[in-house]
Amino acid sequence: MVGAVLAGDGLERVAEIAAARAGAPVAVIVPRLGVPLEGWGRYERYVAARLAGGRPQRPPEVVSEVPIASGGRDLGAVLLLGRGAADAADYLHMAAIAALTEVAVAEARDETEQSLRGSFLEEVLLRPELDGAEVARRARRLGCELDAGYVALCADPNGRGPGRVTASILAEVPGALAQSVEGKVYALLPGEPELARRAAARLGRHALVGVSSHRSGGAEVRRALEEAELVLGVTA
């Protein structure tokens, strides 16, 4: 089962293998990873409610369940959906171990993505020779579409942790890129300029903020970031 995870087959394949050995259908539920099968939605809701501290009624077809846990914290559950073989519990435990591997793989993937997101804007600022098409392509891979237009932002956290300012920006604007560089927070806010400026105004309640004019395309990114920094310097 762990091999299936490492091969990229996901929790659906883990459940298939466990079901074949356990003698009854199996669902492998880790709410933070989403639901790979539409039919598992009700099981995801059941497990999520349990993880939240509730006492939901167990679906009647769930005969047995094994927690998916790490470091004393429950992350999900493996559910046996029917009467299985005498040794079915052994395979549920194996599926739980495989699910933990899937969680670890997903977390490593997220950390890699965050690292890439976190270094991108600094690289743009420090390497003026970067080609505009390459900048746009890399931003797109990180979920930020530049061709439809964007506003750059530069913020002085003003005593707050830059991580909190970065998190606020990412929560405010879908597809935004934000990074702390030498004590300031730089960001690209894609979309209509009014959306970006409303987000900047809300952020300005807790930090000093400068925004650029509305621009489009990768070739303008560095100039937009520098413009936002200049505006910040004037308003500080």
N, C-alpha and C positions, 0 to 999 in steps of 0.2 A: 504493500500500500504506500509506503514511503517512496518507493521507486516511482509509483504513478505520479505522486506529487512532484518529485524532482524532474520528471519527464514533462511536466506542465499540464497534466491531465485534469488536475483540480479535484475538488471534493466530490463531484459527481462520480468520477471514476473510483474514488476511494469507497464510496457507498456501494457501487456496483460489485466491487471485489468483496467487501464485507458481507453483502447480502448473499452472494454465491456461497460463501463459506458458512454463514450463520443460518441459512435455510429460511430466511424471511426478508422482506424489504427492509432497507436501512436508510435513514436520513442522517446526514452529517451537517450539523447546524452551527455556524459561527457567525452571529449577527453582524459583526464588524466587517466581515468579508462579503456580505451580501448573500443573496439566495440564487444559486446557480440553476435551479429548476423551479418553474412556476408552481408546480404542485407542492413544493415545500413551504409555501408562504405561510400557511397556518402553523406549521411547526416552528418557523422562525419567530412568529409572533408569540408563541407559547414560551420558547426558550428565552427570547428577549425580555418577556415579562418576568420570568424567573430571575434573570440576571439583574433586573431592576429592583429586586426585592419583593416582588408581588407573589401571590399564591394562585396562579391561574389554574383552571381545571385542565388536567392532562387529557389530550385527545384520546378517545377510547381505544384506538388501534395501537397506541404506544404501549407495548408490553413491558419494555425495559429501557433504561437509559443509563448512559455512562457520561460523567462530566468530562469536558475538555478543559483542563486547568493547567495553569503555569504559575509558579511562585505563590501558591495559595490563592490565586484569583481565578474564578471561573470565567471562561471565554465562550463556552458553548456546550453542546451536548451531542452525543451520538444516540440516536433513537432506533430501537428495534420495533418495527411496525408489524407485529404478528408473532405467533408462536414459532420459535425457531428451534434449532438443534440444541442438544444438551450443553454443548460447549459454545453456544452463541456469544456468551459474555466475553469469552477470550477474544473473539474477533471485533467486538465492540471496542474493547480496550486498544487493540491494534489500530483501529480506525481513529481513535482519539489521539494516539501518538502521531499518526499520519497527519491529522488535522493540525496539530501543533507545528509540524514541519511546514505546512501550508501557511500558517500564521507567520512563522519566522521568515519564509520566503517573501511574503507580502510586505512585512515590515522592512526587510532589506531593500526591496524594490522602492518603497516609499522614502527610505533614507537616502537612497541614491538619487531619486528624483529631487528631493529637497536640497541635496548637495549641488546638483546641477543648477537648480533654480537660484540657489544662494550665491553661486559664483558668476552667473551670466552677466548681471548688470555691472559688476566690478570689472569684468573683462571688457565690456563695451566702453567703460569710462577710461580704462588704461590703455586700450589698443585702438587708436584712431584709424589704423589701417584695415580694420575689419570691414569686409565687403557688406554692403547693405542687404543684398540678397541672402547672404549667409546669416546675418543678424535676424532677418525676418523668418528664415527657415528654422533657426534654433528656437526663437521665441514661440513659433507655432508648435514645435515639438513639446514645449513646456506648457502648452495650453493657452498662449496669449497670441491672439490674432492682431497683427499690426496694420494690415492693408486696409481695414475698414476705418482706421483712425484711432488715435489715442492721445492722452495727455500725460506728460511726465510730471512727477511730483518729487520734491525734496523736502524732508522734514527734519527738524531738530527736536529730538525727544524731550528736551527741556526738563531733564531730570528723571523722566520716565525711562524704563528699560527699552532699548530699541526693539527688542523682541516683541514687546507688547504693541508697539506702534506698527510693526510689520504685520503682526497677526490681525490687527484692526483693519489694515488696508486689504488684506487678503479676504477677510470676512465681508467687507463692504462691497467689493467689486469682483464679480466672477471673472476669472481669467487674468487677474492682475498678477504682475510680478513685482516683488519687493525684496529689498536686501539692505542690510546695514553695512555701510562702508565708512570707516574712520569716524564713527560717532554719529553720522547722519544716516537717515533712511531714504533710499532712492526707490522709486517705483514707476512702473508703466501701467496706466489705467486704460484699458481698451474700451471702445464704445463711444457714444455721444459725449461731447464735451460737458454738457450740463450734468450728466450722471457723475462724471469724474469730479466736477467742481462741487457738487453737493457732498460727495464723499470727503473731499478735501476740507470743506467747511465744517463737517462734523468732527473730523480729525483735528481741526484747528482749535477745538475747545480744550485740547489736552497737549498740543504740541504746536510749535511754530512751523508753518507750512508755506512752501512756494510751489506754484504750478506753472507749467509751460503753456504756450498756445497749442491749439489742436493741430496735430500733425498726422501723417500717415506714411507707412513704408519703413523698412529697416534702415535706410540711409539717413533718416532724420533722428534716429533714437539718441545718438550721443549728443547732438545739438539740443534736443529737447531736454535731456537730463541736465545739461549745463545751463540751459535757460532757467529751468526750475530752481537750480542752485543759486543763480544770480538773483532771481526774484526773492528767494528766501533771505539772501544777504541784504537786500534792500528793506525788507519788512521786519527783519530781526531787530 
